[in-house]
């Protein structure tokens, strides 16, 4: 039985073993299947339901990590994890998490955590400058883009109806509308549910052939709502949509609403990070100065351990008025001269997240991060060329960044059966244990997504992916049950 913590000496010895374990993990990572090849219940069955009555020796845990945890891990750090938007950690970020856990500060007030408060303020302003965002925007750190967008829409609600919801609740509001594209992320709908605005307030605006929101359709929808006595609350423009990485025309959308009191939120959770590349920045950040809020996730494409999402908000005081509650026990002499991040969101307690980003930026610098992203953009273009030059596959969306959306085509089966063929193709690819892809549906067509955003992904990994895809295609093509 243990009734006290490890001694510093014992901790160091055990930490050294964990460090060796992690080093071995990264050394062997390319040989592991990126997608866990286990059935549901694998871990629960072996760990068991009985809790530890008495403590034990943690030196014994490494065997369980090897036999139980790692086989059931889908390796987001893997060089051939090419599903979704990859989130890869790097050594500086891992060390930052390690140190943050040791310091274990609670960043609710400046006074309770001066170092983490001021480091967050400094590092996020570095990031703002790297992206070319004006100093009119106040950056704040949350866990994910879902939570960042939730706060942005809460600020939009406060912007339209100051103090109303705080004092009287949702029942005090008239009907409102939030405008998103057909390709927008589902987190916006979840935010609307959470804020009590209801899914009926969502207007999904049609997109063009490039999957970008149509400005004229937005304008039409706003005029119709105004005519019906419905308040247009916010427009959400996406730069790098989840399915196809489409870019909504922020400048044109901003012109439509510039004379109206409508909040403009830019969701650049994935693609925003690529703005650290100077030649790409103008494409991504076009008209961002017209926005009221912008979200970018460094854990998606800047190699910072998940979770790490930055919201930039132009109206800092509106965000604060939406959330700030200061009970007596949280009042301090410094409150009027410092940032207390508890005032800008639903969280009171906040962990020392900025440490991992600080170390990542100090190690890579903007130039290092930009070079990795340039590599990803080049590799995506090369894979796009492979698809375009192939008779077996077709491209289903423009390659704006580092995601290629495509599907297999097969003359020997009916068009109506192509969706099923591509679904089985994806399953065959992922069953190989060599690469991991995800899917989407593009205008009714089942599509495969190959996303290149891992820090350890190089040209040889894309070549392996191509070979696995071709092999799986040929195996399915020979299956007479599928092609007859």
C-alpha positions, 0 to 999 in steps of 0.5 A: 500500500502507498500512502504518499507520492513517489520520492523525487529520486523514485520519480526520476528513475521511473520517468527515465523508463517512460522516456525510453518507452516513448523513444522506442515507441517513436522508433518503431512507429512506422512499422505499426499499423496506423489504424488500431486492428482490434475489436470493440472491448479489447482493452476493457476485457484485458484491463478488467473491471475490478479497481485496484484495492491496493497500490502496486509497483508502476514498473510493471505497467510497461508490459501492459502498455505494450500488450494492451494499450499500444495494440488498441491505439490508432496512431495519429502520430504515424507518418501514414495516418492520412485520415481526417485532419491529422494531429501530430505531436512533436518532442517540444510539445510533448516536453511542454505537456510533461512540464505543464503536468508537473507545475499543475497550475490553474490559470483562472486568475493572473494571481493564481498563475502569473507565468501561464497567464503571461506566457499565453498572452505572449505566445498567442500574440506571436501566433497572431503576428505569424498569421498576419492578423491585426492587433485589433484581435484579442487571442484566447486559448481553448481546447478545440475549435468546437469550443472556440466557435461556441464562444464566438457565437455566444459573443455574437449573441451578446453583440446583438442583445447586450445583457438580455440572455444574462438577465432573462435567458433565451426566452427574451430573444426574438427568432434569430438566424445563423448562416453557414454553408452546406459544407460547414462543420457540424460543431456550429450546429452543436454550438447553436444547440448548446446556446439554446438557439435551436437548429431551426435557426440554422440556414445552410447556404448552397455552394458552387462547383468548388464547394464554396458558399454562394454570396448571392444565396446568402444575400437572398436568405438574409433578406428573406429572414429580415422580411419575416421578422427574424434577426440575422445573428451571424455568418460563419465562413469556412476557410478549409472545410472538413470534407473538401477543404473549400474556401468560402469567399470571405471578402464577398460575404463581408460586403453583403453584411457590412451595412448590417449588424451581423457577426462574421465568424471565420472557421479556419481551424484546419487551413489557418495554420498554413498562413505561416507560409508567406506565399499562402498567407494572402489566400487564406487570410483574405479579408480577415480584417472584416471578421469579428472572430476567427478560429485556428487550431495549431494542434491540427497542422502546427504539430502541437499535442492535442488539444490547442485551439486559438480564438481571435476576437475583435470585440474583447469586451463583448466576449467578456460581458457574455461570460464574466462572473467574479464572486468575492473569493476571486476578486484581487487587487490586480484585477483591473491591470491584468488579464484574468482568462476566466472572464472570457469563457465558460471555464474557471480552471484552465491548465498550462496549455501555452507551454507546449506551444511556446516550446514548439515555436521556439524549436521550429520557428516560423520558418521551420513550421512553414517548411513542413507545410510547404512539403505537405502542399507539394506532396498533395499536389503530386498525389493529385497529379497521380489521380488525374493521370489515372484511369482508375480514379477521379478527383472529386474536389479541388486540392486547395491545401493538403487534402485530396478527395477522390474515388475509384471508377470502374467501367465493369460495374453500374454507376449506382454501385460505385459508392459500394465499391469505394466503401469496400475499397476504403475498408480494404485499404485500412485493413492493410495496416499500412495507411489509414484514410477516411471518407466523405460524401461529395454530391452523393458520391462516396469519396476517399480523403487522403490528408497529408498533415503529419510532421513525419510524413514524407514522399516515401509515405505517399508512395506507399499510400499509392501502392496500397490504394492501387493494390486494394483496387486491383484485388476488389476489381478481381472480385467477380461478386462486385464487378458482375 
